Amino acid sequence: MSSITPESMKTYSNSMEKEMTETEDVVVDITNNGNNNVSVISEWADCVRGREASQDHKRQRHIQKVPQLLLEGEKGLKNSLCYKPAVVSLGPYHYKQTRLAQAEEYKRITLEEYLSNTGKSIKFLYNKVFEVVHDARKCYIDGSTDAYDDDEFSQIMLRDGCFILFFIECISCENIKVMLFNEHLGALELANVARDIFLLENQIPFVVLEVLLNVKFPDDKGENILNGFFNYLNYGEVVIRDEKVFGNNKPLHLLELYRSYFISLSACLALRSSKNSSMGRRRYNKKDAVEDYNYVKRNRSFASVTELKAKGIFLKCTHDESKNEGIKFHSHYCYGQLALVRRAVSSNTKAIYLNMIAYEMCAHNPNDFRVSTYLRVMKSLIIHCDDVKEMRNNGVLIHSLGRDKDVVKMYDEIEVPAVNLYMFHQLRRELEKHCKSRYKTWVAELINVYFCSPWKTVALLVAAAILLSSFLQTYFTIEPVPDHSNEALVKLLKQYINKP
């Protein structure tokens, strides 16, 4: 390798001066993105604060691929299969893979079945999809759809969209036609279809699903179908709840829609008013000011379920509430109450969680990290099998993984790279404040040790009665009651003391 000497630098400088004349200028173009950056920052800030994004900055969002950093490291390599389709390819990213060919044949059957009882032809449905084909193309990363002309791309969108909606309809309406999946794909593949539908790289634009939904389910029936399916994933049963599936902003794809419906952390862990929030507030003491800007302190774990119970913080299931408000904490005089929404855990849960996290980690995607924050809380709460047992007993968690330690393992393997520090920090601070109260922890210890079962309560009361009786006997032995006393209470006490 040659080195650069002062002489060579001088020669190079002289040659450059000879090539440039006095009239030549060096022009450097700098794009002025000042206003654009302000809009971007404002949009992100609204999301992080738990408010709906203002969306002043208009961006073309895309169906992203899984960020490479999530696929690296020990846990990333172990979880890499959770981002790849196991049964069916949806959209262009994994199209024409040999191992998924069986599902491609079955898509033609689901296309016909989805159109049944509508009175419409496949050509009619194709034309509807073709009307939005250009909008659908824009939803994918540039260059990923160039290999397909409009006709072929429309056919892909039509088959994939009908496959997804036919499966959702069968589950949500408890339609016996779901057995067709067993016939053509097999029972094992059927169990993984729901998983593949929610992979980040397996999404199709919601504008396509919306067109197909409106053809078969006019009015609000399509929203009810999605409502029942989402609740099947959340609670393990098909129920139609009061929550609205569609919000003010149109979702980019089904995964984004389910994520927004999955949990509403912004309603329960969002910042207080600007006066009390940890951003832009007046610092009321030096300790809080230091902690607010210390990432490690704000992001540290808190006690598990069993540890919180020992401190007088008990679980409450909120599955009967009308909203999917995921986490709430109330500190009362003698105890605390941590309210968690009920959630079902199955063999597909890990992959769905990881892909929602991957969605939140993508660039150019302002969001409040609600799922990442929820899972970070769950990872703190679930450390041992006893934590899972406590959640099961309180109806907060139901699972079909067989053993409680499999649930612990699942949460341990889920990597959460980033969370909404303001939401997470607020919950952790309130829990720690309750646990540091000696009065509340002493009452909790009394309840946990002596009033944890009816038999211990009875034994405590009997022991207290014996202790009181012994005290009275000793006292009146030392201080005899005057014989001239005729009061009823004194007579009763003397009669009790003189008993053999």
C-alpha positions in Angstrom: 0.0 0.0 0.0 1.4 3.4 -1.0 1.6 6.1 1.6 0.5 9.8 1.1 3.5 12.1 1.6 3.4 16.0 1.9 5.1 16.2 -1.5 2.4 14.1 -3.2 -0.3 16.2 -1.6 1.4 19.4 -2.9 1.7 18.0 -6.4 -2.0 17.0 -6.3 -3.0 20.5 -5.1 -1.0 22.2 -7.9 -2.6 20.0 -10.6 -6.1 20.8 -9.4 -5.3 24.5 -9.4 -4.1 24.3 -13.1 -7.3 22.5 -14.1 -9.7 25.0 -12.5 -9.9 28.6 -13.8 -10.7 31.6 -11.8 -14.2 31.8 -13.1 -15.1 28.3 -12.0 -17.1 27.8 -8.7 -17.6 24.7 -6.6 -21.4 24.2 -6.2 -22.7 21.8 -3.5 -26.5 21.2 -3.6 -28.1 20.9 -0.1 -31.7 19.9 -0.1 -33.7 22.0 2.4 -35.7 19.4 4.5 -36.3 21.7 7.4 -40.1 21.7 7.2 -40.2 18.1 6.2 -38.2 17.1 9.2 -40.4 19.1 11.6 -43.5 17.2 10.3 -41.7 13.8 10.7 -40.7 14.7 14.3 -44.2 15.9 15.1 -45.7 12.7 13.8 -43.4 10.5 15.8 -43.8 12.5 18.9 -47.6 12.2 18.8 -47.4 8.5 18.4 -44.9 8.0 21.3 -47.1 10.1 23.5 -50.0 7.7 22.9 -52.0 10.1 20.8 -53.2 9.5 17.2 -50.6 10.7 14.7 -51.3 14.0 13.2 -49.9 12.7 9.8 -48.8 16.1 8.7 -46.0 14.4 6.9 -47.6 12.5 4.0 -45.5 9.4 3.2 -46.0 6.4 1.0 -45.8 3.5 3.4 -44.7 0.1 2.2 -45.1 -3.5 3.3 -41.7 -4.0 4.7 -39.4 -7.0 5.1 -38.2 -8.1 8.5 -35.3 -5.8 9.7 -32.0 -7.7 9.3 -31.0 -7.0 12.9 -33.9 -9.0 14.2 -32.5 -12.0 12.4 -29.0 -11.8 14.0 -27.8 -12.9 17.3 -28.6 -16.0 19.3 -32.3 -15.3 19.7 -32.6 -13.9 16.2 -31.3 -17.0 14.5 -33.5 -19.2 16.7 -36.6 -17.1 15.8 -35.8 -16.7 12.1 -38.3 -19.4 11.0 -41.1 -17.4 12.7 -40.9 -14.8 9.9 -41.1 -17.3 7.0 -44.3 -18.9 5.8 -44.8 -22.6 6.7 -47.9 -23.4 4.5 -48.9 -20.6 2.2 -47.3 -17.7 0.4 -49.2 -14.5 0.3 -48.1 -11.5 -1.8 -45.0 -11.3 -4.0 -42.1 -11.7 -1.5 -42.4 -15.5 -1.2 -44.3 -16.3 -4.3 -43.6 -19.5 -6.3 -41.6 -21.2 -3.6 -41.6 -25.0 -4.3 -42.3 -26.1 -0.7 -45.5 -23.9 -0.7 -46.9 -25.2 -4.1 -49.7 -27.3 -2.4 -51.4 -24.2 -1.1 -51.2 -22.5 -4.5 -53.5 -25.3 -5.9 -55.9 -24.9 -3.1 -56.2 -21.2 -3.6 -58.3 -21.8 -6.7 -60.8 -23.8 -4.6 -61.0 -21.1 -1.9 -61.6 -18.5 -4.6 -64.7 -20.4 -5.8 -65.9 -21.0 -2.2 -65.5 -17.4 -1.2 -67.7 -16.3 -4.1 -70.4 -18.9 -3.3 -73.8 -17.4 -2.3 -72.9 -14.0 -3.6 -74.4 -14.3 -7.1 -71.2 -12.7 -8.6 -68.8 -14.2 -11.1 -65.1 -14.5 -10.8 -64.7 -12.1 -13.6 -66.7 -9.5 -11.7 -64.4 -10.0 -8.7 -61.3 -9.8 -10.8 -62.4 -6.5 -12.3 -62.9 -5.1 -8.8 -59.4 -6.0 -7.8 -58.0 -4.7 -11.1 -59.4 -1.3 -10.3 -57.1 -1.0 -7.3 -54.1 -2.9 -8.7 -51.9 0.3 -9.0 -52.6 1.3 -5.4 -51.8 -2.3 -4.4 -48.4 -2.2 -6.2 -47.4 1.0 -4.4 -47.8 -0.8 -1.1 -44.8 -3.1 -1.8 -41.1 -2.2 -1.8 -40.0 -0.7 -5.1 -39.0 -3.3 -7.6 -40.6 -6.3 -5.8 -43.6 -6.4 -8.2 -41.8 -5.6 -11.5 -41.7 -9.2 -12.6 -45.5 -9.3 -12.9 -47.7 -7.4 -15.3 -51.0 -5.9 -14.1 -53.0 -9.0 -15.1 -50.8 -11.5 -13.3 -50.4 -9.2 -10.3 -54.2 -8.8 -10.1 -54.7 -12.6 -10.2 -52.2 -13.0 -7.3 -54.0 -10.4 -5.3 -57.4 -12.0 -6.1 -56.4 -15.6 -5.1 -54.5 -14.5 -2.0 -57.2 -12.2 -0.8 -59.9 -14.8 -1.2 -57.7 -17.4 0.5 -57.3 -15.1 3.6 -60.9 -14.0 3.8 -62.3 -17.5 3.2 -60.2 -18.8 6.1 -61.3 -15.9 8.3 -64.9 -16.4 7.4 -64.8 -20.1 8.3 -63.2 -19.4 11.7 -65.4 -16.4 12.6 -68.7 -17.9 11.4 -67.7 -21.4 12.7 -68.3 -22.7 9.1 -67.9 -26.4 8.6 -66.2 -25.6 5.2 -63.0 -25.2 7.2 -62.7 -28.9 6.8 -61.7 -28.2 3.2 -58.3 -27.1 4.6 -57.9 -30.5 6.2 -58.8 -32.3 3.0 -56.4 -30.3 0.7 -53.7 -29.2 3.1 -53.9 -31.5 6.1 -54.6 -30.9 9.8 -51.1 -29.8 10.6 -51.0 -27.2 7.8 -54.4 -25.9 8.9 -53.0 -25.2 12.3 -50.4 -23.0 10.7 -52.6 -21.0 8.4 -53.4 -18.3 11.0 -49.7 -18.0 11.7 -48.9 -17.4 8.0 -51.6 -14.8 7.6 -49.9 -12.5 10.1 -46.3 -12.7 8.9 -44.9 -9.3 8.0 -43.5 -10.4 4.7 -46.8 -12.3 3.9 -49.1 -9.4 3.8 -51.3 -8.1 0.9 -52.6 -4.5 0.8 -55.7 -4.0 2.8 -57.2 -2.1 -0.1 -57.5 -5.4 -1.8 -59.1 -7.1 1.2 -61.5 -4.2 1.5 -62.7 -4.6 -2.0 -63.3 -8.4 -1.5 -65.0 -7.9 1.8 -67.5 -5.4 0.4 -68.5 -7.8 -2.4 -69.6 -10.5 0.0 -70.2 -8.6 3.3 -71.9 -5.3 2.7 -72.5 -2.7 5.4 -70.8 -3.6 8.7 -70.9 -7.4 8.3 -67.3 -7.5 7.0 -66.1 -5.7 10.2 -68.0 -8.2 12.3 -66.3 -11.1 10.6 -62.9 -9.6 11.4 -64.0 -8.8 14.9 -64.9 -12.4 15.6 -61.6 -13.7 14.1 -59.5 -11.3 16.1 -61.2 -12.2 19.3 -60.7 -15.9 18.4 -56.9 -15.1 18.4 -57.1 -13.0 21.5 -59.4 -15.1 23.8 -59.4 -18.5 22.2 -63.1 -18.3 21.3 -65.2 -16.6 18.7 -67.1 -13.7 20.2 -68.3 -10.4 18.7 -67.4 -7.6 21.1 -68.3 -3.9 21.1 -64.9 -2.7 19.9 -64.6 -1.2 16.4 -62.1 -2.9 14.2 -61.7 -0.1 11.8 -60.3 3.2 13.1 -60.0 6.6 11.6 -57.0 5.7 9.5 -57.1 3.0 6.9 -54.6 0.2 7.7 -51.9 -0.8 5.3 -52.5 -4.5 5.8 -54.1 -7.1 8.0 -51.2 -7.3 10.5 -51.4 -3.6 11.1 -55.1 -3.8 11.6 -54.8 -6.7 14.1 -52.0 -4.9 16.0 -54.2 -1.8 16.5 -57.0 -4.0 17.8 -54.8 -6.3 19.9 -54.3 -4.0 22.8 -55.0 -0.3 23.6 -52.0 0.7 25.7 -52.5 4.3 24.8 -55.7 4.4 26.8 -54.2 3.1 30.0 -50.5 3.8 30.0 -50.3 7.0 28.0 -48.7 10.0 29.5 -50.6 12.2 31.9 -51.1 15.9 31.0 -48.0 17.7 29.9 -47.7 19.1 33.4 -47.2 15.6 34.9 -45.7 13.7 32.0 -42.0 12.8 31.8 -41.5 14.8 28.6 -41.6 18.6 28.9 -42.7 18.8 32.5 -41.3 20.8 35.3 -38.9 18.6 37.3 -40.1 18.2 40.8 -36.9 16.7 42.1 -33.4 15.8 41.0 -33.9 12.1 41.2 -36.8 12.0 38.7 -34.9 14.3 36.4 -31.9 12.0 36.3 -34.1 8.9 35.9 -36.2 10.3 33.1 -33.1 10.6 30.9 -31.4 7.4 32.0 -32.4 4.7 29.5 -31.2 1.8 31.7 -33.1 3.0 34.7 -36.3 3.6 32.7 -36.1 0.3 30.9 -35.2 -2.0 33.8 -37.5 -4.9 34.7 -39.8 -4.9 37.7 -41.0 -7.7 40.0 -42.7 -10.8 38.7 -46.3 -11.8 39.4 -45.5 -13.9 42.5 -43.2 -11.2 43.8 -45.8 -8.5 43.3 -48.3 -10.7 45.1 -46.0 -10.9 48.1 -46.0 -7.1 48.2 -49.8 -6.9 48.2 -50.3 -6.3 44.4 -53.0 -8.7 43.1 -54.0 -9.6 39.5 -57.4 -8.7 38.0 -58.7 -9.9 34.7 -60.4 -7.2 32.6 -61.9 -9.5 29.9 -65.4 -8.4 30.7 -64.7 -4.7 30.0 -65.9 -3.2 26.7 -62.4 -2.1 25.7 -59.1 -3.9 25.0 -57.3 -1.8 27.6 -54.4 -4.0 28.3 -52.7 -2.9 31.5 -53.9 -0.8 34.4 -52.5 -0.4 37.9 -54.4 1.0 41.0 -52.7 1.5 44.3 -55.3 1.4 47.2 -54.7 2.0 50.9 -54.0 -1.6 51.8 -53.3 -3.3 48.5 -52.6 -2.8 44.8 -54.4 -4.1 41.8 -52.8 -4.9 38.5 -55.5 -5.3 35.8 -54.5 -7.3 32.7 -56.6 -8.1 29.7 -57.2 -11.8 29.1 -55.1 -13.4 26.4 -54.9 -16.8 24.8 -51.5 -18.4 24.0 -51.2 -21.1 21.4 -48.5 -22.6 19.2 -48.9 -19.7 16.7 -48.7 -16.9 19.3 -45.0 -16.5 19.3 -44.7 -16.0 15.5 -47.6 -13.5 15.6 -46.0 -11.5 18.4 -42.6 -11.5 16.8 -44.0 -10.2 13.5 -46.0 -7.5 15.2 -42.7 -6.4 16.9 -40.9 -6.6 13.5 -43.7 -4.3 12.1 -43.1 -1.8 14.9 -39.3 -1.8 14.3 -39.5 -1.0 10.6 -38.3 2.4 9.4 -40.6 5.1 8.1 -43.4 3.7 10.3 -44.5 6.0 13.1 -46.1 4.1 15.9 -46.4 3.9 19.7 -44.7 0.5 20.1 -47.8 -0.7 22.0 -47.2 -4.5 21.3 -43.5 -4.2 22.2 -44.3 -2.4 25.4 -47.0 -5.0 26.3 -44.6 -7.9 25.7 -41.9 -6.2 27.7 -44.3 -6.0 30.6 -45.3 -9.6 30.2 -41.6 -10.7 30.1 -41.1 -8.9 33.5 -44.2 -10.5 35.0 -43.5 -14.1 33.8 -40.3 -15.5 35.1 -41.2 -18.8 36.7 -43.9 -21.4 36.3 -45.7 -20.1 39.4 -46.2 -16.8 37.6 -48.0 -18.5 34.8 -50.1 -20.5 37.3 -51.1 -17.3 39.1 -52.2 -15.8 35.8 -54.2 -18.9 34.9 -55.9 -19.0 38.3 -56.9 -15.3 37.8 -58.2 -15.9 34.3 -55.6 -13.5 32.8 -53.9 -16.1 30.6 -55.1 -19.3 29.0 -52.8 -21.5 26.9 -52.7 -24.7 24.9 -49.0 -25.3 25.1 -49.3 -28.2 27.5 -47.0 -27.1 30.3 -46.6 -23.8 32.1 -42.8 -23.9 31.6 -43.5 -23.8 27.8 -45.2 -20.4 28.3 -42.2 -19.2 30.3 -39.9 -20.3 27.5 -41.9 -18.6 24.9 -41.8 -15.2 26.5 -38.1 -15.7 27.3 -37.3 -16.3 23.6 -39.2 -13.2 22.4 -36.7 -10.4 21.9 -38.1 -6.8 22.5 -35.5 -4.4 21.1 -37.3 -1.2 21.9 -40.4 -0.1 23.9 -42.3 3.1 24.5 -40.2 4.2 27.5 -42.8 6.7 28.7 -45.5 4.1 28.9 -43.3 1.4 30.4 -41.5 3.8 32.8 -44.8 5.1 34.2 -46.1 1.6 35.0 -42.8 0.5 36.6 -42.6 3.7 38.7 -46.1 3.2 40.1 -45.4 -0.4 40.9 -42.2 0.4 42.7 -43.7 3.3 44.6 -46.4 0.9 46.0 -43.8 -1.8 46.8 -41.6 0.7 48.8 -44.5 1.6 51.1 -43.8 -0.2 54.4 -47.4 0.1 55.6 -48.8 -1.5 52.4 -46.2 -4.3 52.4 -46.9 -5.1 56.1 -50.6 -5.4 55.4 -49.8 -7.5 52.4 -47.7 -9.9 54.4 -50.5 -10.2 57.0 -53.0 -11.1 54.3 -50.7 -13.5 52.5 -49.5 -15.3 55.6 -52.6 -15.4 57.8 -55.6 -14.8 55.6 -54.6 -16.7 52.4 -57.0 -19.6 53.2 -60.2 -20.0 55.3 -58.5 -22.5 57.6 -55.6 -20.1 58.4 -58.2 -17.4 59.0 -60.1 -19.6 61.5 -56.9 -20.7 63.2 -55.9 -17.1 63.6 -59.2 -16.1 65.1 -59.1 -19.1 67.5 -55.6 -18.2 68.6 -56.6 -14.6 69.1 -59.6 -15.7 71.3 -57.4 -18.0 73.4 -54.9 -15.2 73.8 -57.6 -12.7 74.9 -59.0 -15.3 77.3 -55.6 -15.9 78.9 -55.0 -12.2 79.2 -58.4 -11.6 81.0 -57.8 -14.5 83.4 -54.4 -13.2 84.3 -55.6 -9.6 84.7 -58.5 -10.4 87.0 -56.4 -12.8 89.0 -54.0 -10.0 89.8 -56.8 -7.4 90.1 -59.8 -9.2 91.7 -63.2 -7.7 90.9 -64.9 -6.1 94.0 -67.5 -8.3 95.6 -69.9 -5.4 96.2 -70.1 -4.8 92.4 -73.5 -5.7 91.1 -73.1 -4.7 87.5 -74.1 -7.3 85.0 -70.8 -7.2 83.1 -68.7 -7.7 86.3 -70.9 -10.6 87.3 -70.5 -12.2 83.9 -66.7 -11.8 84.1 -66.5 -13.3 87.6 -68.7 -16.2 86.5 -66.4 -16.8 83.5 -63.2 -16.6 85.6 -64.5 -18.9 88.3 -65.3 -21.6 85.8 -63.2 -24.8 86.3 
